Amino acid sequence: MLYHSLMNSKFITLFVAVLVVAGLMVFQATKTSSATVIVASDLMAKDPKEIVRRIRVGGRVADLPIDYATEPTLRLSFRIMDPGKSEPSTIENTIAVVYEGLRPDMFAAGRDVIIDGHFEGGILYAATLLTQCPSKYEPPDAPKSE
């Protein structure tokens, strides 16, 4: 009887430990995959000397030169601006982006993109680059001022 009681308590302890570990794993997974998306103008407001280690930015690829190098490594350089902006793209109203990886198929000027990466020295270094279909993307509503 004592042996069964000991086995039950070990089983319960092990079960609780597995539940706690599973819960922590789910929490960590949702924490890393869910992030607030800011727009390019929010990033432009930051001090260029400030380093932001993890950031998710939504923007529109500006109608400025796009450079895609395949040698010695894959490197895509372009600029983004706020989605839905009607003013012409200039260096002053855009953020420089550098992405080292394959150019996405739908990538082009005027396309909306979501970028995960870090911001340093006034440049957004993209770890991931996702393009969105313009017809399915709606920029966040502007705050209402009264």
N, C-alpha and C positions, 0 to 999 in steps of 0.2 A: 504494500500500500504506500509506503514511504517512497519507493522507487517511482511509482506512477505519479505521485504528487510532485516529485522533483522534475520528472520529465514534462509534466504539464506546465510548470512554472518556467522551465527553459524554453519550451515551445512558445509560450505567451510572450516571453521576453524577446525571443528571436522574431516573432511576428510583429511586435511593436517596433522593433528596430528596423525591420524591412519597410514598414509603413512610413516611418519617419524619413528614411533615406529616399524612398520613392517620392514623398511629398516635397522634400528639398530639391530633388532633381526636377520635378515639374515646376516648382517656383523659379528655379534658376533658368530653365528653358524659356519660360514666359517672360522673365525679366530681361533676358538678352535679346529676344526676338521682338519685343514690343517696345517701341521708342516713339517719342514725339517727333513728328516731321516738322522742321522749320523751313522757311522759304529763304531764298538767296538774300533778300534785303535784311532779314534778321542776322544773317551771317556777316553782311557788309557793315552792320552797326557795331560789330565786335572790333576790338583793338587788333590790328594785324599782328602785333607782337604776342598776343594771347595764343596759347596752345590749348586746343580742345581735343582731347584724346578720342572721344567717341561721339559721333554726331550723325544725324540722319537729316538730309536736306532734300527738299523737293524743288525742282526748278525747270525752266525751259531752256533748251540748248539755244544759245544766242546765234544770230545770223552774223557771226564773226568767223575768221578762219579756224578750221578744225585740222589738227595735225595728228596723223596716225602713222607712227613709225613701227616697222616690223623688225628692224635690225638695230642694234644687237639684241634688244628685247622689245616685246610688244608694249607700246606706250601711246596712249590716246590723250591729247591735250585739247581742251576746249573751254568755253566760258558759258556760264548759266546766268539766267536772270529770273525774276519772279514769274510764275505762270500767269498768263492772262494780261501781262503788261502790253500796252499798245505803243509805248514809246520805242524809238529805234534803239538797237543794241549799241552800246559804247563800252569802252574799257572801264569807264567810271561807274556804270550802273550794272556791272556784271562781276562775277566771281570766277577766277581761274580754277580749273579742275584738271587734275592729272590722274589718269587711270592706267595701271599696268595690267593689261589683260586683253582678251579678244574683244574686238569691237562688236557690240550687239547688232544683230541683223537690222532691227528697226531704227537704229541710231541715225539721226540726221538733225540738221538745224530745224528748229521749230518744234521738235519732239519734247514731250515732258519726260523727265527722268527723276528717279529716286536714287540718291547716293548715300551709301554708308561709308564712313571713313573718319579721317581726322583733319583738323584745320590747324595749319601752322604757317607762319610767315605770309599770311594773306592768301594762301593757296589751299584748296580743298583736295586732299589726297584720298581718292576713292579706293576703298577695299572691294566694294561691290557697286555695280552700276546696272540699274534696271530701267528699261524704257517702258513707257506706257502709251497705250493707244489714246490719241488726243480726244476722241469722241467719248471715252469712258472716264476720263479724268475731270474732276471738278475741283478747282482750287478752294481752299477753306474760305468761309464767309469772312468778310472784313468786319472787324469790330464796329459796332454801331456807336457813333458819337452823338450825344444829345446836348 
